Amino acid sequence: MMASVAWAQGTQGGGAGPGSSLLSLVPFVLIFIVFYFLLILPQQKRQKNLKAMLEALKKGDKVVTSGGIWGTVTNLGKETVTLQISDNTKIKVQRESISRLRADEEE
């Protein structure tokens, strides 16, 4: 008797129809949409801006590296940038390690 009741509830309207499975996916879709607009889209925009800034580097630009070194661009290579960090000191860094341009009034 108990088995027949269980089978009847499982096959009748126990809430396991095709509509309820789609309804259970709605929260996951909403979470993905929120993550996309709050995390993924802004990160892609930052990467695009950084790439454009690195491609537009020129001699004389004042920059800050990702390691916190402040310098002035003296030479540009395809993969590297030479920075002058003091009067007689020049270092060569990878182009990708430049994190931002420095404003003239920063010191």
C-alpha positions as CSV (number, residue, x, y, z in Angstrom):
1,M,0.0,0.0,0.0
2,M,2.7,2.5,0.9
3,A,4.7,1.8,-2.3
4,S,1.7,2.5,-4.5
5,V,1.1,5.8,-2.7
6,A,4.8,6.8,-3.3
7,W,4.5,5.9,-7.0
8,A,1.3,7.8,-7.4
9,Q,2.9,10.9,-5.8
10,G,6.0,10.6,-8.0
11,T,4.1,10.3,-11.3
12,Q,1.1,12.6,-10.6
13,G,1.6,16.3,-9.8
14,G,4.4,16.0,-7.2
15,G,6.1,19.2,-8.6
16,A,8.7,17.4,-10.7
17,G,7.3,18.5,-14.0
18,P,9.3,20.1,-16.8
19,G,8.3,23.6,-15.8
20,S,9.7,23.3,-12.3
21,S,13.1,22.3,-13.5
22,L,13.3,25.5,-15.6
23,L,12.1,27.5,-12.7
24,S,14.9,26.1,-10.5
25,L,17.5,27.5,-13.0
26,V,16.2,31.0,-12.7
27,P,18.3,31.9,-9.6
28,F,21.5,30.6,-11.2
29,V,20.9,32.7,-14.3
30,L,20.2,35.8,-12.2
31,I,23.4,35.2,-10.2
32,F,25.4,34.9,-13.4
33,I,23.9,38.1,-14.8
34,V,24.8,40.0,-11.6
35,F,28.3,38.7,-11.6
36,Y,28.7,39.6,-15.2
37,F,27.7,43.2,-14.8
38,L,29.5,43.7,-11.4
39,L,32.7,41.8,-11.9
40,I,33.4,40.6,-15.5
41,L,32.4,43.7,-17.5
42,P,34.4,46.2,-15.4
43,Q,37.5,44.0,-15.5
44,Q,37.3,43.7,-19.3
45,K,37.0,47.5,-19.5
46,R,40.1,48.0,-17.3
47,Q,42.1,45.6,-19.3
48,K,41.1,47.3,-22.5
49,N,42.1,50.7,-21.1
50,L,45.5,49.4,-19.8
51,K,46.2,47.8,-23.2
52,A,45.5,51.1,-25.0
53,M,47.7,53.0,-22.5
54,L,50.6,50.6,-23.0
55,E,50.3,50.9,-26.8
56,A,50.3,54.7,-26.6
57,L,53.5,55.0,-24.5
58,K,56.1,57.4,-25.8
59,K,59.5,58.7,-24.7
60,G,59.2,61.2,-21.9
61,D,56.1,59.7,-20.3
62,K,56.2,59.6,-16.5
63,V,55.0,56.2,-15.4
64,V,54.5,54.0,-12.3
65,T,55.3,50.3,-12.5
66,S,53.3,47.5,-10.8
67,G,56.1,47.2,-8.3
68,G,55.8,50.9,-7.3
69,I,58.8,52.2,-9.2
70,W,58.4,55.7,-10.5
71,G,60.3,56.6,-13.7
72,T,60.4,58.4,-17.0
73,V,60.4,56.4,-20.3
74,T,63.6,56.9,-22.2
75,N,63.5,54.0,-24.7
76,L,60.7,51.7,-26.0
77,G,61.2,48.2,-27.3
78,K,58.6,45.8,-28.6
79,E,58.4,43.9,-25.2
80,T,60.5,46.2,-22.9
81,V,60.6,49.8,-21.7
82,T,63.7,51.5,-20.4
83,L,63.0,53.8,-17.4
84,Q,65.2,56.5,-15.9
85,I,64.5,56.4,-12.2
86,S,67.3,58.9,-11.2
87,D,69.9,61.0,-12.8
88,N,72.3,58.1,-13.6
89,T,70.1,55.1,-13.2
90,K,68.1,53.4,-15.9
91,I,66.3,50.1,-15.7
92,K,64.7,47.9,-18.3
93,V,61.2,46.5,-17.4
94,Q,58.6,44.6,-19.3
95,R,56.0,46.7,-21.0
96,E,53.2,44.9,-19.1
97,S,54.6,45.9,-15.7
98,I,53.7,49.6,-16.4
99,S,50.6,50.1,-14.3
100,R,49.7,53.7,-14.9
101,L,50.8,57.1,-16.2
102,R,51.9,59.6,-13.6
103,A,50.5,63.1,-13.6
104,D,53.0,66.0,-13.9
105,E,52.0,67.4,-10.5
106,E,52.7,64.1,-8.7
107,E,56.0,64.0,-6.9
